[in-house]
Amino acid sequence: MVTLFATGHMSFYADIMSISRHTCLQIHRGSAWMVSEKLLMGSNEQPFCTYFRVVLTRPMRIDAGQYINLWMPSVTWWSWAQVHPFMVTSWSHSAQEALDILIQPRRGLSHELLKHARAAPQGSASLRAFIIGPHGRSENVDRYESVVLVASGFGIAAAISYLKKLVYSYNTSASRTRRVHLVWEVETLDIAIAVQATLNSLLEDDVLKKRYIIGDEMKFGNHGRAVVYNRHAKYDQILRAEMSGELIERLPGAQEEKGESLVLVAASSLVRDQVRLVLQDYVHRKAKMAVLEYQP
């Protein structure tokens, strides 16, 4: 006996979901396999977040800070009617054959994806996915002399691809950037531990072995350039020091003009307001604030 499986044409689902035929064509061309890479555990040994790798059927060019929409009709009986946005944490100067996304399970689809990952052998699940994108604006970080990334909680997912691009551009002398400063505020160390390997690899790739630390601190990792403070970040102090340009080493006696500064923010509304308040004094001093596509 031969069992046949039938399914409707993509345009049929497009009509039901009120999706344009052009978007339907994008979904059809952007098919992929979504594979869970690993479960990242929190301090209570419960899954805190998980990395998924979207293996593409054809390479896709996506810039730092952009996101994709995923349609995964086989996850649950209702997921065929839903499209979900995810920040892409991977970055490459050329088209990518696979995209990495970091998912924090809450409820709905993200929770169902975690259940699939936990049920699969060694936490590795494989699901059929369809991609719409990439979407979102990407800031041209290469033009700035200094870049500050401010993140809180899971906002780090929006910052990782920028960090990868900045490190690559610096190592290949493809940018003007001379200083990068990540300020990441978290309520617990669970998420910091979960993405520690990713951040450590970036610090190892970065050939500029410099750091500037003020006050009491606890070292985090083995590279000596990440520090944990047991308090809220002092954004006024941090940003004013960065905007002054004095933390950038310059040739003795050289009359260098201070370059442009960029502050990228993926943080809570409270943190965004604090950053915006400080940067009001630097609007006419070659400083720019950009709010990233994802805000926690």
C-alpha positions in Angstrom: 0.0 0.0 0.0 1.3 3.4 -0.9 0.4 6.4 1.3 0.2 9.7 -0.5 0.5 13.1 1.2 -1.2 16.1 -0.4 -0.9 19.7 0.4 -2.2 22.9 -1.1 -0.3 25.2 -3.3 1.5 28.1 -1.5 -0.9 30.6 -3.1 -3.8 28.8 -1.4 -2.3 29.5 2.1 -1.5 33.0 1.0 -5.1 33.7 0.4 -6.2 32.3 3.7 -3.5 34.2 5.7 -4.1 37.4 3.7 -0.5 37.4 2.5 0.4 39.1 -0.8 1.5 36.8 -3.7 4.9 38.6 -3.7 5.4 37.7 -0.1 4.2 34.2 -0.8 6.9 33.9 -3.5 9.5 35.2 -1.0 8.4 32.5 1.5 8.7 29.8 -1.2 12.1 30.9 -2.3 13.3 31.2 1.3 12.7 27.7 2.5 15.1 26.3 5.1 15.7 23.7 7.7 15.8 25.0 11.3 18.0 22.9 13.6 18.4 23.5 17.3 22.2 23.7 18.0 22.2 23.6 21.8 20.2 24.3 24.9 21.7 26.9 27.1 21.1 26.3 30.8 20.5 28.8 33.6 21.9 28.6 37.1 18.9 26.5 38.2 19.7 23.9 35.5 16.6 24.8 33.5 16.8 25.8 29.8 17.1 29.5 29.7 17.5 30.0 26.0 18.4 28.0 22.9 20.4 28.5 19.7 18.8 27.6 16.5 20.6 27.4 13.2 18.5 28.1 10.1 20.1 26.1 7.2 19.2 27.8 4.0 18.5 26.2 0.6 20.3 29.2 -1.0 22.7 31.7 0.5 21.2 34.9 1.9 23.0 38.3 2.4 21.9 39.8 5.7 23.5 42.7 7.5 24.1 43.4 11.2 21.0 44.2 13.2 18.5 42.8 10.7 15.9 40.2 11.4 13.9 37.5 9.6 10.3 36.3 9.8 9.9 32.5 10.1 6.8 30.5 9.2 7.0 27.0 10.7 3.7 25.3 9.9 4.6 22.0 11.5 5.5 23.1 15.0 1.9 23.0 16.3 -1.5 22.7 14.8 -2.0 26.5 14.9 1.5 27.6 13.8 0.6 27.4 10.1 -1.3 30.7 10.6 1.5 32.6 12.3 4.7 34.3 11.2 7.3 35.2 13.9 10.2 37.6 13.8 13.6 36.6 15.1 16.9 38.6 15.4 19.8 37.0 13.5 22.9 36.8 15.6 25.2 35.5 12.9 27.0 37.9 10.5 29.3 37.5 7.5 30.8 39.9 5.0 29.4 37.6 2.3 26.1 35.8 1.8 25.4 33.2 4.6 24.4 29.6 4.0 23.0 29.3 7.6 21.6 31.9 10.0 21.9 31.7 13.8 19.1 32.9 16.0 19.0 33.0 19.8 15.6 32.2 21.3 14.4 32.9 24.8 11.4 30.6 25.5 8.4 32.4 27.0 5.1 31.2 25.7 3.6 30.4 22.4 5.9 29.4 19.5 9.1 30.0 21.4 8.0 27.7 24.2 7.0 25.1 21.6 10.4 25.3 19.9 12.0 24.6 23.3 9.8 21.6 23.8 10.9 20.2 20.4 14.6 20.8 21.3 14.3 19.1 24.7 12.4 16.1 23.2 15.0 15.6 20.5 18.1 13.4 21.0 20.9 15.5 22.6 18.7 18.6 22.3 19.0 18.7 18.5 15.6 19.1 16.8 15.1 19.7 13.0 12.1 21.6 11.7 11.0 22.8 8.3 10.9 26.6 8.1 10.1 29.3 5.5 11.8 32.6 5.6 10.6 36.1 4.8 13.3 38.8 4.9 15.7 40.1 5.8 14.0 43.1 7.4 15.0 46.1 9.3 17.6 48.9 9.1 21.3 48.3 9.6 23.4 51.1 10.9 26.7 51.8 9.0 28.9 51.3 12.0 32.1 51.3 10.0 32.1 55.1 9.6 32.3 55.8 13.4 35.5 56.2 15.4 33.8 54.8 18.6 30.8 52.6 19.0 29.0 52.0 22.3 26.4 49.2 22.5 23.9 49.4 25.3 21.8 46.4 26.0 19.7 45.1 28.8 18.6 41.5 29.3 17.8 39.6 26.0 18.6 42.8 24.1 22.0 41.3 23.6 20.5 39.3 20.8 20.3 42.5 18.7 23.8 43.5 19.6 25.8 40.3 18.8 25.7 40.7 15.0 27.0 44.3 15.3 29.8 43.1 17.6 30.8 40.4 15.0 30.8 43.0 12.2 32.8 45.5 14.2 35.5 43.0 15.2 35.8 41.7 11.6 36.0 45.2 10.2 38.7 46.3 12.7 40.8 43.2 12.1 40.6 43.7 8.3 41.1 47.5 8.4 37.8 48.0 6.7 36.4 50.6 9.1 37.3 53.8 11.0 36.3 52.3 14.3 39.0 52.4 17.0 37.0 51.7 20.1 34.0 49.5 20.9 32.3 49.4 24.3 29.5 47.0 25.3 27.4 47.9 28.3 25.1 45.0 29.2 22.7 45.2 32.1 21.2 41.9 33.4 19.0 41.1 36.3 20.7 37.7 36.8 23.8 36.0 35.4 21.8 33.3 33.7 21.7 34.9 30.3 25.3 36.1 30.7 26.4 32.5 31.3 24.2 31.3 28.4 25.9 33.5 25.8 29.3 33.6 27.4 30.9 31.3 24.8 29.7 33.6 22.0 31.1 36.7 23.6 34.4 35.0 24.6 34.9 34.0 21.0 34.5 37.6 19.9 37.0 38.8 22.4 39.5 36.2 21.3 39.0 37.3 17.6 39.5 40.9 18.6 43.2 41.8 18.0 42.9 45.0 20.0 43.8 43.8 23.5 42.8 47.0 25.4 40.4 47.6 28.2 39.5 50.4 30.5 38.0 49.7 33.9 36.9 52.1 36.7 35.9 51.1 40.2 35.4 47.8 42.0 34.8 44.9 39.7 34.6 41.1 39.3 36.3 39.6 36.3 34.2 37.4 34.0 35.9 34.9 31.6 39.6 34.3 31.1 40.4 37.1 28.6 40.5 39.9 31.3 38.3 42.3 29.3 34.9 41.6 30.7 33.9 42.9 34.1 30.7 42.4 36.2 29.5 45.2 38.4 27.0 44.5 41.1 24.9 47.6 40.5 23.1 49.5 37.8 25.3 50.9 35.1 26.3 54.6 35.5 25.3 55.6 32.0 26.0 59.3 32.6 29.6 58.6 33.6 30.2 55.9 30.9 28.7 57.8 28.0 30.3 61.1 28.8 33.7 59.4 29.0 33.1 57.7 25.6 31.8 60.9 24.0 34.9 62.9 25.1 37.2 60.7 22.9 39.8 60.7 25.6 39.7 56.9 26.0 41.1 56.4 22.5 44.9 56.3 22.3 46.3 58.8 20.0 49.8 59.6 18.7 51.7 61.9 21.2 51.7 65.5 20.0 49.4 64.7 17.1 46.5 67.2 16.5 43.8 64.6 15.7 40.3 65.7 15.4 37.8 63.6 17.3 35.8 61.3 15.1 32.1 60.5 15.2 30.5 58.4 17.9 27.6 56.0 17.7 25.5 54.6 20.5 23.4 51.6 19.6 20.6 50.7 22.1 18.6 47.5 22.6 17.4 48.0 26.2 14.4 48.7 28.4 12.5 51.9 28.1 14.1 53.2 31.4 17.6 52.6 30.0 16.7 54.2 26.7 15.5 57.3 28.4 18.7 57.5 30.5 20.9 57.2 27.4 18.8 59.7 25.4 19.0 62.2 28.3 22.8 62.1 28.4 23.2 62.3 24.6 21.1 65.4 24.4 24.2 67.3 25.3 26.1 65.8 22.3 23.7 66.3 19.5 26.0 68.8 17.8 29.2 67.0 18.8 29.3 64.2 16.2 27.3 61.8 18.4 24.3 59.7 17.3 21.9 57.4 19.1 20.2 54.6 17.2 17.5 52.3 18.6 17.9 48.8 17.3 15.1 46.8 15.7 14.6 44.6 18.8 13.9 46.1 22.2 13.4 43.8 25.2 
